[in-house]
Amino acid sequence: MKPDRSIERMADRICGILDDKIHSIWLYGSVVLGDFRLGWSDIDLLVLTGGRITEKKAKQLVGLRQTMLETEPDDPYYRSFEGIIADVNEYLSGSFSTLVYWGTSGERITGQYHQDIFSLYELAKYGRSVRGEKDRSIFAEPSAADLREAVRQHYESIRRFAAQTDEKLYSCGWLLDIARCVYTLRHNDVIAKTRAGVWALSEGIFDDDEPLRKAHKVRRDPMAYKDRDDVKQWLKELGPVVQQYADVLERELYLADPCGASSLSFRKTKRFAVPENVAVLREDQFDPAKCDGTDEPYFKVIHRLRDIKREELPSKYKLIRCGADDMSRHISWCYTEERLSGDDLRAFTGAPDLCIAVIDTSNGEIAASGIAEVDPVVREGTLEWIQVSPGYRRQGLGRYIVCELLRRMRDRADFVTVSGSLNNPCDPLALYISCGFADPVVWHVLR
């Protein structure tokens, strides 16, 4: 069965109540994406009127789903309609006097509504008009950054609300949602949940894909599974699996925008929890007027390892591997407020060839040094400590160390990130930009 007849009849009734003062009626979501599943899916509807909705007509519209169901009790689709009915000019301005809202939890007449980014994208790219104007250009297509932010918000909802699941079919829907979010991050597009499941299975996105296979089967025929006791038991126990899949989404969110996703590298994000008295905000989230404590701005930049600059080392210098104790002493010499012991560095560092130094052959002193790490999980390289002794600065030694470490990481990593203090008088950001790093994002550490 398809909901086409019910959609037509619903559109007719809405037009009748509004005396045909309709700008357009739009479908989006699973119906237009070819993925409507009775017993699971909604029929997403946006009705734009040619003028403000009167109180009398709003009262008629708000209960229309129930009215239609009472008239045709055997129709299985009327209870599936969700969306809003609003004046087209108010909708486009985002400021409402009166709108009618139909949702999963009920219906109401309200003056407030915020449409999610996924719905806006579906309307702009795939929306189908069943009445009135058919030009989708009235909907502004969200940017890739908007889609990433929508995925991030959905990820946070998964962490908050899906740690435990119940016996409703929507519990396994979390797995399909996660697959869909990963697809969006990789392709800057939105696809149907069922297709997202097929895509994720074909791409091997999740190490344990058996739960996704089962969720896909349930999604394809929900009415056949909704009353089975074994399925209900499985659904109630899905919480830990959903969180494992969310781990994959967390990684994909980071890879989609390493500088904007976190002030730290992915490995450090997983290792370290932000203390309770500290907040870390991206520049676009930061409001100086609300900062009651201290604000330390940091930058984060990325190098894609496609074009590594070749630096020449002056003849009086020599490149060597640097041991942990020598590196510790050099860091202490270069930074008056930074101290790392040799043991700290031995626990911290990975490959020995990523701990390097330039020595002055005339006296054997370390003139510059640097440490890098590679995270094999996400193939991210990070520059951790880059320093030049005070008497050797402005000779290109810092740039040589950075470029040499980039060269050594290019077969082990897909990209390299580095962070640093924006207020450092040595201006490390300028150094990294000169080495080919790009896309700086500023983060504020508030205490």
Residue pairs with C-beta under 8 A, 6 or more apart in sequence:
1 38
1 76
2 36
3 31
3 36
3 38
3 43
3 77
3 80
6 43
6 75
6 77
6 78
7 27
7 31
7 43
7 77
7 130
8 130
9 68
9 72
10 45
10 64
10 68
10 78
10 81
11 25
11 130
11 131
13 64
13 68
14 22
14 25
14 47
14 61
14 64
14 85
15 22
15 25
15 131
17 57
17 60
17 61
17 64
18 49
18 53
18 57
18 61
21 49
21 50
21 51
22 47
22 48
22 49
22 50
22 131
22 132
23 48
23 49
23 50
23 88
23 132
23 133
24 47
24 48
24 88
24 129
24 131
24 132
24 133
24 134
25 45
25 46
25 47
25 48
25 129
25 130
25 131
25 132
26 45
26 46
26 47
26 48
26 123
26 127
26 128
26 129
26 130
27 43
27 44
27 45
27 127
27 128
27 129
27 130
28 44
28 46
28 119
28 122
28 123
28 126
28 127
28 128
29 41
29 42
29 43
29 44
29 119
29 122
30 36
30 37
30 41
30 42
30 44
30 192
30 193
31 41
31 43
31 44
31 128
32 122
32 126
32 127
32 128
33 122
33 126
33 190
33 191
33 192
33 195
34 192
35 41
35 192
35 193
35 194
35 195
36 43
37 194
37 219
37 220
37 221
37 222
38 76
38 77
38 80
38 222
38 223
39 169
39 222
39 223
39 226
40 169
40 170
40 173
40 219
40 222
41 80
42 80
42 81
42 82
42 104
43 77
43 80
43 81
43 82
44 82
44 83
44 119
44 122
45 81
45 82
45 83
45 102
46 83
46 84
46 91
46 123
46 127
47 83
47 84
47 85
47 86
48 86
48 87
48 88
48 91
48 132
49 85
49 86
49 87
49 88
50 87
50 88
51 87
52 87
52 90
52 97
52 98
53 61
53 85
53 86
53 87
53 98
53 99
53 100
55 98
55 109
58 98
58 100
58 109
59 109
61 85
61 100
62 100
62 102
62 107
62 108
62 109
63 107
65 78
65 79
65 81
65 102
65 107
68 75
68 78
69 75
69 78
69 79
72 78
81 102
82 102
82 103
82 104
83 102
84 91
84 99
84 100
84 101
84 102
84 113
84 115
85 99
85 100
86 96
86 98
86 99
86 100
86 113
87 96
87 97
87 98
87 99
88 138
90 96
90 97
90 99
92 138
96 110
96 111
96 112
96 113
97 111
98 109
98 110
98 111
99 109
99 110
99 111
99 113
100 107
100 108
100 109
101 107
101 108
101 109
101 110
101 113
116 150
117 142
117 146
117 147
117 149
117 150
118 147
118 150
118 190
120 139
120 140
120 141
120 142
121 141
121 142
121 146
121 147
121 190
122 190
123 136
123 139
124 136
124 139
124 140
124 141
124 142
125 136
125 141
125 189
125 190
126 190
127 136
127 139
129 136
142 150
144 188
145 257
145 260
147 184
147 185
147 188
147 190
148 185
148 253
148 256
148 257
148 260
150 184
151 181
151 184
151 185
151 249
151 253
151 256
152 253
152 261
154 177
154 181
155 181
155 246
155 249
155 250
155 253
158 174
158 177
158 178
158 242
158 243
158 246
158 249
159 243
159 246
162 171
162 174
162 239
162 242
162 243
162 246
163 239
163 242
163 243
164 239
165 171
165 174
165 235
165 236
165 237
165 238
165 239
165 242
166 235
166 236
167 232
167 233
167 235
167 236
168 235
169 218
169 222
169 225
169 226
169 235
171 235
171 236
171 238
171 242
172 211
172 214
172 215
172 218
172 219
172 234
172 235
172 238
173 193
173 215
173 219
174 238
174 242
174 245
175 197
175 211
175 212
175 215
175 238
175 241
175 242
175 245
176 193
176 194
176 196
176 197
176 212
176 215
176 216
176 219
177 193
178 242
178 245
178 246
178 248
178 249
179 193
179 196
179 197
179 199
179 200
179 205
179 206
179 212
179 245
180 190
180 191
180 192
180 193
180 196
181 249
181 252
182 196
182 200
182 205
182 248
182 249
182 252
183 189
183 191
183 196
183 199
183 200
184 190
185 252
185 253
185 255
185 256
186 252
186 256
191 199
193 219
194 216
194 219
194 220
197 212
197 215
197 216
197 219
198 216
200 206
200 209
200 212
201 209
201 212
201 213
201 216
205 248
206 212
206 244
206 245
206 248
208 241
208 244
211 238
211 241
211 245
212 245
214 234
217 225
218 225
218 231
225 231
251 266
251 377
251 378
253 261
254 261
254 262
254 266
254 269
254 378
255 266
255 378
258 266
258 300
258 302
258 380
258 415
258 417
259 300
259 301
259 302
259 417
259 439
259 440
259 441
260 282
260 441
262 269
263 280
263 282
263 298
263 300
263 419
263 443
263 445
264 272
264 419
265 373
265 375
265 380
265 382
265 417
266 375
266 377
266 378
266 380
267 373
267 375
267 377
267 378
267 380
267 382
268 382
274 280
277 447
278 445
278 446
278 447
279 445
279 446
280 443
280 444
280 445
280 446
281 443
281 444
281 446
282 441
282 442
282 443
282 444
283 441
283 442
283 443
283 444
286 295
286 444
288 295
291 444
291 446
293 446
293 447
294 446
294 447
295 444
295 445
295 446
296 421
296 423
296 444
296 445
296 447
297 421
297 422
297 423
297 442
297 443
297 444
297 445
298 419
298 420
298 421
298 422
298 442
298 443
298 444
298 445
299 419
299 420
299 422
299 429
299 440
299 441
299 442
299 443
300 417
300 418
300 419
300 440
300 441
300 443
301 417
301 418
301 429
301 432
301 433
301 437
301 438
301 439
301 440
301 441
302 415
302 416
302 417
302 437
302 438
302 439
303 406
303 415
303 416
303 417
303 432
303 435
303 436
303 437
303 438
304 414
304 415
304 438
305 381
305 406
305 409
305 410
305 413
305 414
305 415
305 416
307 436
308 403
308 406
308 407
308 410
308 436
309 399
309 403
309 435
309 436
310 403
311 396
311 399
311 400
311 403
311 404
312 400
313 319
313 358
313 400
314 395
316 360
316 361
316 362
317 358
317 359
317 360
317 361
317 367
317 397
318 358
318 359
318 361
319 356
319 357
319 358
319 404
320 356
320 357
320 358
320 359
321 352
321 353
321 355
321 356
321 357
322 330
322 355
322 356
322 357
322 366
322 369
323 342
323 355
324 342
324 343
324 345
324 346
324 349
324 355
325 342
326 357
326 366
326 369
327 340
327 342
327 345
327 355
327 357
327 369
327 371
327 385
328 340
328 341
328 342
328 344
328 345
329 366
330 357
330 366
330 369
330 387
330 389
331 338
331 339
331 340
331 369
331 385
331 387
332 338
332 339
332 340
333 389
334 387
334 388
334 389
334 390
335 387
340 348
340 385
345 355
345 371
348 371
348 373
348 384
349 355
349 371
349 373
350 373
350 374
351 374
353 408
354 371
354 372
354 373
354 374
354 405
354 408
354 409
355 369
355 370
355 371
356 369
356 370
356 401
356 404
356 405
357 366
357 367
357 368
357 369
357 370
358 366
358 367
358 368
358 369
358 397
358 400
358 401
359 365
359 366
359 367
360 366
360 367
360 392
365 389
366 389
367 388
367 389
367 392
367 397
368 387
368 388
368 389
368 392
368 397
368 398
368 400
368 401
369 385
369 386
369 387
369 401
370 383
370 385
370 386
370 387
370 401
370 402
370 404
370 405
371 383
371 384
371 385
371 386
372 381
372 382
372 383
372 384
372 405
372 408
372 409
372 416
373 381
373 382
373 384
374 380
374 381
374 382
374 409
374 412
374 413
375 381
375 382
375 413
376 412
379 412
379 413
379 414
379 415
380 413
380 414
380 415
380 416
380 417
381 405
381 406
381 409
381 412
381 413
381 415
381 416
381 417
382 416
382 417
382 418
383 402
383 405
383 416
383 417
383 418
386 398
386 401
386 402
386 418
386 428
386 431
387 398
388 397
388 398
388 401
393 426
398 431
399 431
399 434
399 435
402 431
402 432
402 435
403 435
406 416
406 435
406 436
409 416
416 437
418 432
418 437
419 443
420 428
420 429
420 432
421 428
422 429
422 442
429 440
433 440
